Amino acid sequence: MVATEPQSETTVPASSGPGLLGQLIRFALIGGFCALLDLGTYSLLRAVGMDAAGWVTLARAISFIVGTTTAFFLNRRFTFSGGPREGGTQVGGFVLLYAVTFFVAVGVNQWMLHLLPESAWKATLGWVVSQATATVINFVMLKWVVFRERPVKEN
């Protein structure tokens, strides 16, 4: 018997993840935890002597690495769990993404420290602005590049 109707090769997205709203909520919760970890690391390093001009940038760099590495693994497990597990490809995407956001976060932090008037909250406010900027970039790139859900062919 010969089929007379053409086979349609439609694709549907793999929907094993929590959906966009669920991802945003999980990303926000994990992000909040990791932001506290980042800020805590930054504050601790500044408290032990890394508050001087040249050292504050290194303190911000270290805190960024601690927070974002933790965020990557938690988001991979809980937020973007529907995405593929492509070890080398994901790690490469992670490294590239976080290299870019690292320089954005550290650069924005430095820019804020230059622009903001002297106050007791200057370093913390600079950190908040730099963290918010990096967070927006991270969600977009993690969702649609690093952990993107690929369509599956329906037969």
Secondary structure, DSSP 8 states (H G I E B T S, - for coil): ----S-----EEE---S-HHHHHHHHHHHHHHHHHHHHHHHHHHHHHTTTTSHHHHHHHHHHHHHHHHHHHHHHIIIIISTTS---HHHHHHHHHHHHHHHHHHHHHHHHHHHHHS-S-TTHHHHHHHHHHHHHHHHHHHHIIIIIT---EEE--
